[in-house]
Every structure is written in C-alpha cells, then in structure tokens.
Amino acid sequence: MSEYNHRLIGTVGVDDESNGRGKLAISVGVDTLDMCTISFGSSYAIRIPAGDLDWLRDLLHDASRELMIQRNAEALSVKQESA
C-alpha cells in the first residue's frame, strides 16, 4: 500500500461581500486517495471525490459563462441607449 500524501495545488484570494474583511483565501489540494480538499479560509473545508470535483468544475464554469453573457447583454444595452 502506498503512503498517504496531500499536495496543495494553490490558494487564491477572492472578494467575499459577506466577509467584510477583505479577501477570503480559498485553498485547493489533492491527495493520494483521489480526493480534493477545498478550504475556505480557516473556518470551513470540504473533501470531495474526483468525480464530484468534475461536476463542481462544470457548474462553476456554467455560472461564470452565465455572468459573462449577462455582462455582455448589459454592455450592449447601454451602448444602444447612448447611440
């Protein structure tokens, strides 16, 4: 049996309007048990299997895409109003 190992992939600071204290550190790591740990500051972490991680990634991508479409539609509306 191989030795358990956890590797930090990276940490990013994101704006969190409910926090009010600046950027929230979100850290992501993987381990040798095919799990991903996502930590939100020092207060909360989730440990999810690789398959669920793929679903979460797809969901986040869809949300990002929807926000981009919304921003583009609003920018086009403003541009048409000022023309």
N, CA, C and O of each residue as an XYZ file, in Angstrom:
332
protein
N       0.848     -1.173      0.000
C       0.000      0.000      0.000
C       0.897      1.241      0.000
O       1.892      1.301      0.722
N       0.532      2.220     -0.814
C       1.337      3.436     -0.902
C       1.053      4.359      0.283
O       0.012      4.268      0.933
N       1.989      5.228      0.535
C       1.888      6.171      1.640
C       0.912      7.291      1.301
O       0.882      7.768      0.166
N       0.108      7.717      2.288
C      -0.820      8.827      2.086
C      -0.026     10.114      1.917
O       0.943     10.366      2.633
N      -0.461     10.925      0.950
C       0.192     12.201      0.693
C      -0.863     13.215      0.265
O      -1.772     12.888     -0.499
N      -0.743     14.428      0.753
C      -1.615     15.534      0.351
C      -0.736     16.619     -0.248
O       0.310     16.958      0.306
N      -1.168     17.167     -1.392
C      -0.390     18.197     -2.069
C      -1.272     19.413     -2.311
O      -2.340     19.309     -2.913
N      -0.813     20.571     -1.836
C      -1.518     21.823     -2.068
C      -1.312     22.243     -3.522
O      -0.178     22.352     -3.988
N      -2.402     22.476     -4.227
C      -2.337     22.928     -5.621
C      -2.151     24.435     -5.666
O      -1.353     24.942     -6.454
N      -2.879     25.149     -4.831
C      -2.746     26.596     -4.801
C      -3.797     27.251     -3.928
O      -4.743     26.619     -3.457
N      -3.593     28.540     -3.731
C      -4.510     29.349     -2.933
C      -4.791     30.634     -3.690
O      -3.891     31.231     -4.281
N      -6.044     31.051     -3.666
C      -6.445     32.292     -4.313
C      -7.268     33.104     -3.320
O      -8.030     32.545     -2.530
N      -7.112     34.416     -3.363
C      -7.929     35.295     -2.539
C      -9.086     35.819     -3.368
O      -8.880     36.364     -4.453
N     -10.294     35.657     -2.866
C     -11.472     36.128     -3.600
C     -12.250     37.116     -2.747
O     -12.283     37.005     -1.521
N     -12.874     38.081     -3.405
C     -13.745     39.016     -2.700
C     -14.965     38.257     -2.195
O     -15.540     37.433     -2.905
N     -15.341     38.544     -0.981
C     -16.477     37.886     -0.347
C     -17.287     38.963      0.364
O     -16.918     39.403      1.453
N     -18.379     39.384     -0.244
C     -19.130     40.511      0.320
C     -19.722     40.196      1.687
O     -19.998     41.116      2.456
N     -19.922     38.942      2.005
C     -20.456     38.611      3.324
C     -19.368     38.636      4.387
O     -19.666     38.681      5.581
N     -18.123     38.606      3.967
C     -16.994     38.588      4.889
C     -16.738     39.981      5.457
O     -16.651     40.145      6.674
N     -16.617     40.976      4.597
C     -16.388     42.341      5.027
C     -14.984     42.621      5.530
O     -14.697     43.730      5.982
N     -14.122     41.650      5.460
C     -12.758     41.819      5.959
C     -11.720     41.658      4.856
O     -10.574     41.310      5.140
N     -12.089     41.898      3.634
C     -11.141     41.732      2.540
C     -11.276     40.368      1.878
O     -12.336     39.742      1.895
N     -10.192     39.943      1.309
C     -10.198     38.710      0.513
C     -10.295     37.465      1.397
O      -9.711     37.403      2.479
N     -11.044     36.483      0.910
C     -11.150     35.179      1.552
C     -10.186     34.238      0.838
O     -10.235     34.116     -0.386
N      -9.329     33.588      1.571
C      -8.378     32.642      0.984
C      -9.084     31.310      0.728
O      -9.641     30.700      1.641
N      -9.049     30.875     -0.532
C      -9.570     29.558     -0.889
C      -8.387     28.726     -1.366
O      -7.709     29.077     -2.332
N      -8.155     27.617     -0.670
C      -7.038     26.732     -0.990
C      -7.569     25.421     -1.535
O      -8.607     24.932     -1.092
N      -6.851     24.849     -2.502
C      -7.243     23.589     -3.112
C      -6.057     22.637     -3.081
O      -4.940     22.998     -3.452
N      -6.317     21.431     -2.637
C      -5.278     20.410     -2.602
C      -5.841     19.061     -3.005
O      -7.054     18.855     -2.996
N      -4.960     18.150     -3.354
C      -5.353     16.790     -3.731
C      -4.552     15.802     -2.895
O      -3.477     16.117     -2.385
N      -5.105     14.593     -2.767
C      -4.381     13.585     -2.009
C      -4.312     12.271     -2.774
O      -4.904     12.124     -3.843
N      -3.597     11.341     -2.220
C      -3.376     10.053     -2.876
C      -4.579      9.118     -2.766
O      -4.529      7.999     -3.275
N      -5.651      9.548     -2.118
C      -6.881      8.765     -2.049
C      -7.899      9.237     -3.089
O      -9.083      8.915     -2.992
N      -7.436     10.004     -4.087
C      -8.267     10.515     -5.182
C      -9.336     11.487     -4.687
O     -10.458     11.516     -5.192
N      -8.956     12.281     -3.686
C      -9.859     13.258     -3.112
C      -9.273     14.654     -3.262
O      -8.057     14.830     -3.347
N     -10.164     15.646     -3.292
C      -9.766     17.051     -3.365
C     -10.304     17.765     -2.129
O     -11.477     17.630     -1.779
N      -9.432     18.525     -1.479
C      -9.851     19.314     -0.319
C      -9.868     20.781     -0.713
O      -8.869     21.325     -1.185
N     -11.017     21.412     -0.512
C     -11.178     22.840     -0.786
C     -11.430     23.509      0.555
O     -12.418     23.215      1.228
N     -10.526     24.417      0.944
C     -10.631     25.112      2.229
C     -11.002     26.566      1.995
O     -10.429     27.239      1.138
N     -11.965     27.037      2.765
C     -12.427     28.422      2.697
C     -11.939     29.125      3.954
O     -12.562     29.035      5.012
N     -10.815     29.826      3.826
C     -10.195     30.421      4.994
C      -9.821     29.331      5.975
O      -9.452     28.224      5.583
N      -9.917     29.652      7.248
C      -9.612     28.648      8.269
C     -10.882     28.106      8.908
O     -10.819     27.331      9.862
N     -12.046     28.515      8.380
C     -13.297     28.159      9.053
C     -14.024     26.963      8.455
O     -14.846     26.351      9.137
N     -13.744     26.608      7.191
C     -14.540     25.557      6.568
C     -13.739     24.887      5.468
O     -13.003     25.547      4.734
N     -13.886     23.573      5.355
C     -13.253     22.824      4.273
C     -14.180     21.700      3.835
O     -14.929     21.145      4.639
N     -14.120     21.374      2.558
C     -14.846     20.210      2.051
C     -13.834     19.280      1.383
O     -12.859     19.734      0.784
N     -14.073     18.000      1.491
C     -13.203     16.996      0.883
C     -14.093     16.148     -0.012
O     -14.970     15.428      0.466
N     -13.859     16.241     -1.308
C     -14.760     15.601     -2.257
C     -13.992     14.689     -3.214
O     -12.823     14.937     -3.508
N     -14.655     13.628     -3.703
C     -14.011     12.719     -4.647
C     -13.855     13.363     -6.028
O     -14.537     14.335     -6.353
N     -12.962     12.813     -6.819
C     -12.621     13.374     -8.127
C     -13.845     13.541     -9.024
O     -13.969     14.567     -9.693
N     -14.741     12.578     -9.057
C     -15.927     12.680     -9.915
C     -16.809     13.854     -9.558
O     -17.301     14.562    -10.438
N     -17.011     14.064     -8.258
C     -17.811     15.211     -7.824
C     -17.085     16.514     -8.105
O     -17.720     17.535     -8.374
N     -15.760     16.489     -8.046
C     -14.971     17.676     -8.371
C     -15.215     18.093     -9.825
O     -15.326     19.283    -10.120
N     -15.297     17.131    -10.714
C     -15.580     17.444    -12.119
C     -16.948     18.091    -12.272
O     -17.107     19.025    -13.059
N     -17.940     17.605    -11.527
C     -19.279     18.212    -11.579
C     -19.253     19.639    -11.047
O     -19.885     20.532    -11.613
N     -18.523     19.847     -9.961
C     -18.395     21.189     -9.387
C     -17.699     22.125    -10.364
O     -18.110     23.275    -10.523
N     -16.656     21.644    -11.012
C     -15.946     22.456    -12.004
C     -16.889     22.860    -13.139
O     -16.899     24.018    -13.557
N     -17.676     21.913    -13.631
C     -18.633     22.219    -14.701
C     -19.655     23.246    -14.250
O     -20.000     24.158    -15.002
N     -20.138     23.102    -13.033
C     -21.135     24.039    -12.502
C     -20.550     25.439    -12.364
O     -21.206     26.419    -12.714
N     -19.318     25.543    -11.855
C     -18.665     26.848    -11.737
C     -18.422     27.460    -13.113
O     -18.566     28.669    -13.291
N     -18.059     26.632    -14.081
C     -17.854     27.137    -15.445
C     -19.162     27.678    -16.011
O     -19.180     28.744    -16.626
N     -20.260     26.944    -15.805
C     -21.567     27.402    -16.294
C     -21.967     28.722    -15.641
O     -22.503     29.605    -16.310
N     -21.710     28.862    -14.341
C     -22.039     30.113    -13.648
C     -21.208     31.265    -14.200
O     -21.730     32.359    -14.412
N     -19.927     31.029    -14.433
C     -19.055     32.058    -14.997
C     -19.533     32.465    -16.387
O     -19.545     33.649    -16.724
N     -19.920     31.493    -17.180
C     -20.416     31.766    -18.537
C     -21.705     32.588    -18.488
O     -21.866     33.529    -19.266
N     -22.615     32.245    -17.592
C     -23.875     32.993    -17.463
C     -23.620     34.443    -17.060
O     -24.260     35.355    -17.584
N     -22.690     34.658    -16.133
C     -22.367     36.024    -15.727
C     -21.739     36.810    -16.876
O     -22.001     38.004    -17.022
N     -20.915     36.155    -17.691
C     -20.313     36.822    -18.840
C     -21.403     37.225    -19.845
O     -21.375     38.337    -20.372
N     -22.349     36.336    -20.108
C     -23.457     36.644    -21.020
C     -24.264     37.816    -20.482
O     -24.639     38.715    -21.236
N     -24.532     37.810    -19.180
C     -25.291     38.900    -18.546
C     -24.551     40.227    -18.681
O     -25.161     41.238    -19.027
N     -23.233     40.240    -18.410
C     -22.443     41.480    -18.531
C     -22.430     41.985    -19.967
O     -22.556     43.186    -20.205
N     -22.279     41.082    -20.918
C     -22.251     41.481    -22.325
C     -23.595     42.050    -22.770
O     -23.638     43.022    -23.523
N     -24.687     41.454    -22.311
C     -26.018     41.954    -22.660
C     -26.238     43.347    -22.068
O     -26.799     44.221    -22.729
N     -25.798     43.555    -20.827
C     -25.945     44.865    -20.201
C     -25.097     45.910    -20.909
O     -25.545     47.041    -21.101
N     -23.876     45.549    -21.300
C     -22.996     46.485    -22.005
C     -23.580     46.848    -23.366
O     -23.502     48.002    -23.785
N     -24.159     45.881    -24.052
C     -24.779     46.148    -25.353
C     -25.987     47.068    -25.187
O     -26.199     47.961    -26.007
N     -26.775     46.861    -24.145
C     -27.944     47.690    -23.877
C     -27.526     49.136    -23.611
O     -28.142     50.064    -24.135
N     -26.494     49.329    -22.810
C     -26.001     50.678    -22.506
C     -25.490     51.338    -23.773
O     -25.731     52.522    -24.009
N     -24.782     50.567    -24.588
C     -24.221     51.100    -25.836
C     -25.351     51.535    -26.789
O     -25.252     52.578    -27.436
N     -26.419     50.733    -26.871
C     -27.542     51.064    -27.752
C     -28.302     52.277    -27.228
O     -28.788     53.081    -28.024
N     -28.417     52.431    -25.911
C     -29.121     53.567    -25.321
C     -28.380     54.873    -25.584
O     -29.004     55.919    -25.763
N     -27.059     54.814    -25.607
C     -26.275     56.035    -25.794
C     -26.073     56.376    -27.270
O     -25.536     57.436    -27.590
N     -26.490     55.503    -28.155
C     -26.333     55.766    -29.600
C     -27.438     56.614    -30.153
O     -27.445     56.918    -31.346
